[in-house]
């Protein structure tokens, strides 16, 4: 009788099949190419914050999608007006 903790020297995986990936609700699994320096930055930031780097990347993308959707000209125009108003009040 074999013991439960007997480990073989070799295993034959030639007829093995990859098991199904357990899906997550509202998540889609993708493969994406990311610049190495960007990935390292996210990994470092995520480690400091105690979260996974994929979670950090997802949050960054979510924040980006919620940004101001106005055309750049409109944003610049508003910024210039605010700055001119500050200058007028200062003089």
N, C-alpha and C positions, 0 to 999 in steps of 0.2 A: 504494500500500500504506500502511495506517494504522500509526502507531506504537502500541506498547502503552500508552504513557502519555497518549494523546489523551483529553481529557475533553470530553464533550459539554456544551453549555450547559443542556440540558434532557433529562430522561429521562421516559419514559411508563410509569408504574406502574399505569395504570388496569386492567390485566388481571393485576396481580401478586397473589400469594397468600402469606400468611404461612407460613413454614416451620415444621416441627414443633419443639416445645421438647424438648430432650434430657432425658429423665427421670433423676432421681438416685435411687439405691437407698435405700429407706426414707424417702423425702421426698415430700411432697405439696405441690404449688403451690396457694396460696390468695391471695385478695384480702381485705384486712382494713383497716378504718378505725382508725387510731391517733391519739390526741391529739398535736398538733404538738409540744408541749413534751416529751412522753414520747419521741417519735421522735428529737428533737434530743438529748436526754440520752443515749439509746443510741448515737447516731452519735458524739457526743463521747467517750463512754467507750470505744467500740470503737476509735476512731482512736488514743486514748492507749495502748490495749493491743495495737494492731497487728493487729486482726481486723475482719471485716465486722460491721456493726450487726445484720444478720439472724442471724448466728451468735451474737452476744451476747444477742439477744432469745430465741433458741431455748434457750440455756443457762439464762437466767433462768427461763423457763417450765419447763424440765426440773427445775431446783432446786426450784421451787415444788411440783411434783408429788411430790417426794420428802420433803416436810416431814411433820412429825408429824401423823398422821390422827386423833388423839384429839379428842373433843368439847372445846370451849373450857373448859367447866366443870371438866373433869378436869385440864387444863393449869393453870388458875388455882389449883385446890385443891393441886396438887403444889407450885406456886411459893410459895403462902402457907405451907404446911408447912415448906418449906426455910427461908424467911425467919424463921418463928417459932423454928425450931431454932437458927438463928444468934443470935437475940436471947437465947434461954435460955443458950446457951454463953457469950455475952458478959457476962451478969449474974452 
